[in-house]
Amino acid sequence: MSTESLFTPFKYKNLELKNRIVMAPMTRAQSDNGVPTQQIADYYARRAAAEVGLILSEGTVINRPASKNMQNIPDFYGTEALNGWKNVIDAVHQNGGKMGPQIWHVGDTRSTPDYPAVEMEKASTMTLEDIQDTIAKFAESAKSAKDLGFDVLEIHGAHGYLIDQFFWEGTNTRTDEYGGKTIKERSRFAVDVVKAIRAVVGEDFTIIIRLSQWKQQDYSVKLAHTPGEMEEWLLPLKDAGVDIFHCSQRRFWEPEFEGSDLNFAGWAKKITGQPTITVGSVGLEGDFMAAFGGQGTEKADLTELTKRLERGDFDLVAVGRALLQDPEWAKKVKEQNTEALLDFSAESLGVLY
């Protein structure tokens, strides 16, 4: 099995990466009251030093009420938190890495017992004033990312959180300009977020958006049932300023539509012509749901992944749990030392190392 294709350079606008491996965003919730610590900086720097081409941070939240549902999810606003993120990006750069924050609002998702009860923001009930302020706060955090020296940023538009709640007819019942019967109409909020971010970061700064068909509220949901519906969803986002589509699946090898073996990232690239990131159980046999039940999973062969990359289905590959388990996963793959790759243990979910 050759993994050479994973270690070819990638360039798009201002983003130059030494290889195609991306560390996927994974919630750690270990930033003290929202402020990243030195331990967080060390955690990311360790992966940067071990051949990860691009690191996408765990979800970091904007300055809105109920933007997070756990106390120690990191903020991406305020002097103290931003100083913490400056320490993180400096550490990553010193170790030869590139990094972007994932900018997030959890929307109407359940708060955890350790977090004070707050009134959650719902896509269906936010006022127009709420919406406009939320868009502005996304842009504010995006500008901070550029000002701090991050190489890229990612908007979290997936997995049933706020932006995704606007996409989905199951959670967006609005009758104004931010609602509608079609996915194109319900994409208005995301489009406005992207436009606001593009206005403050400029044309050369790379914007990624993470999208998913599935929702934490319903794993069987599809926003786009056909390639035509996917066009209505993705093309307005491209026109608004999205550079790279990060296409979240639970298992990257599963086809998105009947009649083709293209996965979500493959279809997104075909439809938009933009670079895409694939993700979903890369390097592992089982998907992430088992981990929440305390189950581990065995390491997996990368042949199918590299075959799809080499034929041009997608441009970048996001690796989650395998990099959580082993900071040197990318380095081992590069050195063809696959025997040293580790199986995934669910205990890694709660550990920073």
C-alpha positions in Angstrom: 0.0 0.0 0.0 1.5 3.3 -1.1 0.5 6.4 0.9 2.6 8.8 -1.2 -0.4 10.7 -2.4 -1.2 11.7 1.1 2.2 13.5 1.3 2.0 15.7 -1.8 1.8 19.5 -1.2 -1.4 21.4 -1.5 -1.8 25.1 -2.3 -5.0 27.2 -2.5 -4.9 31.0 -2.3 -2.8 31.9 0.8 -2.9 28.3 2.1 0.2 26.2 1.5 0.3 22.8 3.1 3.1 20.3 3.1 0.7 17.3 2.7 -3.0 16.4 2.5 -3.5 15.3 6.1 -5.8 17.5 8.2 -6.5 17.1 11.9 -10.2 17.0 12.2 -12.0 19.3 14.8 -12.7 17.3 17.9 -14.4 18.8 21.0 -12.0 18.6 24.0 -13.9 20.9 26.5 -10.7 21.3 28.5 -10.2 25.1 28.2 -10.6 26.6 31.7 -13.8 28.7 31.5 -13.3 29.1 27.8 -9.6 30.0 27.9 -7.1 27.7 26.1 -4.2 26.7 28.4 -0.6 25.8 27.8 -1.7 22.1 27.8 -4.0 22.9 24.8 -1.1 24.6 23.0 1.1 21.6 23.6 -1.6 19.2 22.4 -1.9 20.9 19.0 1.9 21.5 18.7 2.6 17.8 19.2 0.5 17.0 16.1 2.1 19.8 14.1 5.6 18.5 14.9 4.6 15.0 13.7 3.7 15.7 10.0 0.0 16.9 10.2 -0.4 19.3 7.3 -3.3 21.3 8.7 -4.8 21.4 12.1 -8.4 22.4 12.5 -9.1 23.3 16.1 -11.9 22.0 18.3 -15.1 24.1 18.0 -14.6 27.6 19.4 -17.5 29.8 20.1 -18.6 33.3 19.1 -19.7 36.0 21.5 -23.4 35.1 21.7 -25.7 33.8 24.5 -25.7 30.0 24.6 -23.1 29.7 21.9 -21.7 26.7 23.8 -23.2 24.0 25.9 -20.2 23.1 28.1 -18.3 25.5 30.3 -14.9 24.5 29.1 -15.5 24.7 25.4 -13.0 27.4 24.3 -14.2 30.9 23.4 -12.9 32.8 20.3 -13.6 36.2 21.7 -12.4 38.3 24.6 -8.8 39.3 25.5 -8.0 36.3 27.8 -9.2 33.6 25.4 -7.7 35.3 22.3 -4.3 35.6 24.1 -4.6 31.8 24.8 -5.2 31.2 21.1 -2.3 33.4 20.2 -0.1 31.1 22.3 -1.6 28.1 20.5 -1.0 29.3 16.9 2.5 30.4 17.8 3.3 27.0 19.2 1.9 25.3 16.1 3.9 27.5 13.8 7.1 26.9 15.8 6.6 23.2 15.2 6.2 23.6 11.5 2.4 23.3 11.3 -0.5 25.3 9.9 -3.8 25.8 11.7 -7.3 27.3 11.6 -9.9 27.7 14.3 -13.3 26.1 13.8 -15.8 28.9 14.6 -19.1 27.6 16.1 -22.4 28.3 17.7 -24.2 25.2 19.1 -27.7 26.5 18.7 -30.5 24.6 20.4 -28.5 21.6 21.6 -28.7 20.2 25.0 -26.6 21.7 27.8 -24.5 19.4 29.9 -25.1 19.1 33.7 -21.9 21.1 34.5 -23.0 24.2 32.6 -25.5 26.7 34.0 -28.9 26.7 32.4 -29.1 29.3 29.7 -31.9 29.9 27.2 -30.7 28.2 24.0 -31.0 30.0 20.7 -33.2 28.3 18.1 -33.1 28.8 14.4 -36.9 28.9 14.4 -37.4 31.5 17.0 -34.4 33.9 16.8 -35.4 37.5 16.1 -34.0 39.2 13.0 -31.9 41.3 15.4 -30.6 38.1 17.0 -29.7 36.8 13.5 -27.9 40.0 12.5 -25.9 40.1 15.7 -25.0 36.5 15.3 -23.7 37.0 11.8 -21.7 40.0 13.1 -20.2 37.9 15.9 -19.1 35.2 13.4 -17.4 37.9 11.4 -15.8 39.3 14.6 -14.3 36.0 15.5 -13.1 35.4 12.0 -11.3 38.7 11.9 -9.6 37.8 15.2 -8.4 34.5 13.6 -6.7 36.4 10.8 -5.3 39.0 13.2 -3.8 36.4 15.5 -2.0 34.8 12.6 -4.0 31.7 11.9 -3.6 30.3 8.4 -7.2 29.5 7.6 -10.6 29.3 9.4 -13.5 26.9 9.4 -17.2 27.7 9.9 -19.0 24.9 11.7 -22.1 24.3 9.6 -22.7 20.7 10.4 -24.0 18.1 12.9 -27.2 19.8 13.9 -25.7 22.9 15.4 -27.0 26.5 14.8 -26.1 27.0 11.1 -27.2 23.4 10.4 -30.5 24.1 12.2 -31.2 26.8 9.6 -30.4 24.3 6.8 -32.7 21.6 8.1 -36.5 21.8 7.6 -36.9 19.8 10.8 -35.6 22.7 12.9 -36.2 25.7 10.6 -39.9 26.5 10.6 -39.4 30.2 9.9 -41.7 32.0 7.5 -39.5 35.0 6.8 -36.4 35.4 4.6 -34.4 33.0 6.7 -36.9 30.1 6.3 -38.4 28.4 3.3 -39.4 25.1 1.7 -36.2 24.6 -0.2 -32.6 24.0 1.0 -31.6 27.0 -1.1 -34.0 29.3 0.8 -32.9 27.9 4.2 -29.3 28.4 3.3 -29.7 32.2 3.5 -28.3 32.4 7.1 -25.2 30.5 6.2 -24.7 32.5 3.1 -24.9 35.7 5.1 -22.4 34.4 7.6 -19.9 33.5 4.8 -20.4 36.9 3.2 -19.8 38.8 6.4 -16.7 36.7 7.1 -15.3 37.2 3.6 -15.8 41.0 4.0 -13.5 41.1 7.0 -10.8 38.6 6.1 -10.3 39.7 2.5 -10.2 37.7 -0.7 -6.9 35.8 -0.2 -7.7 34.3 3.2 -9.1 30.7 2.9 -12.5 30.0 4.3 -13.6 26.4 5.0 -17.1 25.3 5.9 -17.9 22.0 7.5 -21.2 20.4 6.4 -23.0 17.2 7.0 -26.1 15.4 5.8 -26.6 13.6 9.1 -27.7 15.4 12.3 -27.1 14.5 15.9 -30.9 14.8 16.2 -31.4 12.2 13.5 -28.5 10.3 11.9 -30.6 9.2 8.9 -31.4 12.8 7.7 -30.3 14.1 4.3 -30.5 17.7 3.4 -29.9 16.9 -0.2 -31.5 13.8 -1.6 -30.3 14.3 -5.1 -27.3 15.9 -6.9 -29.7 18.7 -7.9 -30.6 19.5 -4.4 -26.9 19.4 -3.4 -26.3 22.1 -6.1 -29.0 24.3 -4.6 -27.3 23.9 -1.2 -23.6 24.2 -2.1 -23.4 26.6 -5.0 -24.8 29.7 -3.1 -22.2 29.0 -0.4 -19.5 28.9 -3.0 -20.8 32.2 -4.5 -20.8 33.7 -1.0 -17.1 33.0 -0.6 -16.5 29.4 0.6 -13.2 28.1 -0.6 -13.1 24.5 0.7 -15.9 22.2 1.6 -15.3 19.9 4.6 -17.8 17.1 4.0 -18.5 15.1 7.2 -19.6 11.5 6.9 -19.6 8.8 9.5 -17.8 6.5 7.1 -15.9 8.1 4.2 -16.3 5.1 1.9 -20.1 5.2 1.7 -21.6 6.6 -1.5 -23.7 9.7 -1.3 -26.2 8.9 -4.1 -27.2 5.8 -5.9 -25.5 5.1 -9.2 -22.1 6.4 -8.2 -19.5 5.4 -5.7 -18.6 9.1 -5.0 -18.8 10.0 -1.4 -20.1 13.4 -0.1 -16.7 15.1 -0.7 -16.6 13.6 -4.2 -20.0 15.0 -5.1 -19.2 18.4 -3.5 -16.1 18.7 -5.6 -17.9 17.7 -8.7 -20.7 20.1 -8.1 -18.7 23.2 -7.0 -15.3 22.7 -8.6 -13.8 23.7 -5.2 -11.3 21.7 -3.2 -12.9 19.4 -0.6 -12.0 17.5 2.6 -13.2 14.0 3.2 -13.6 12.7 6.7 -15.2 9.8 8.5 -13.5 6.8 10.2 -10.2 7.4 8.3 -7.7 4.8 9.5 -10.2 2.9 11.6 -12.7 0.1 11.1 -15.6 1.5 13.1 -17.4 4.9 13.1 -17.3 7.3 16.0 -20.6 6.5 17.5 -19.3 3.3 19.2 -16.7 5.5 21.1 -19.5 7.3 22.9 -20.6 3.9 24.2 -17.1 3.2 25.5 -16.1 0.9 22.6 -12.7 1.1 20.8 -12.1 0.0 17.2 -9.2 -1.5 15.2 -6.9 0.3 12.9 -7.8 0.0 9.2 -6.0 -0.2 5.8 -5.7 3.1 3.8 -5.9 1.6 0.4 -9.5 2.7 -0.4 -8.7 6.2 0.9 -5.6 6.7 -1.2 -7.4 5.2 -4.3 -10.1 7.9 -4.0 -7.6 10.7 -3.4 -5.5 9.6 -6.4 -8.4 9.7 -8.7 -9.3 13.2 -7.6 -12.5 12.7 -5.6 -11.2 15.1 -2.9 -8.1 17.1 -2.1 -7.6 16.7 1.7 -8.2 14.0 4.3 -9.3 14.8 7.8 -8.3 12.4 10.5 -10.0 12.4 13.9 -9.8 9.6 16.4 -6.7 8.0 15.0 -4.8 11.3 15.6 -6.5 11.6 19.0 -5.1 8.2 19.9 -1.7 8.7 18.4 -0.1 12.2 17.9 2.4 10.6 15.5 -0.1 8.8 13.3 0.7 11.0 10.2 4.5 10.5 10.8 4.1 6.8 11.0 2.0 6.7 7.8 4.6 8.8 6.0 7.4 6.5 7.1 5.3 3.4 5.9 5.5 2.2 9.6 1.9 1.0 9.5 2.6 -1.8 11.9 3.2 0.8 14.6 -0.2 2.4 14.1 -2.5 2.0 17.1 -6.0 0.7 17.5 -8.4 3.3 19.0 -9.4 3.2 22.6 -12.4 5.2 23.8 -10.4 6.3 26.8 -8.6 8.7 24.5 -11.8 10.8 24.2 -11.2 12.3 27.7 -7.4 12.7 27.6 -5.2 15.5 26.3 -1.8 14.4 25.2 
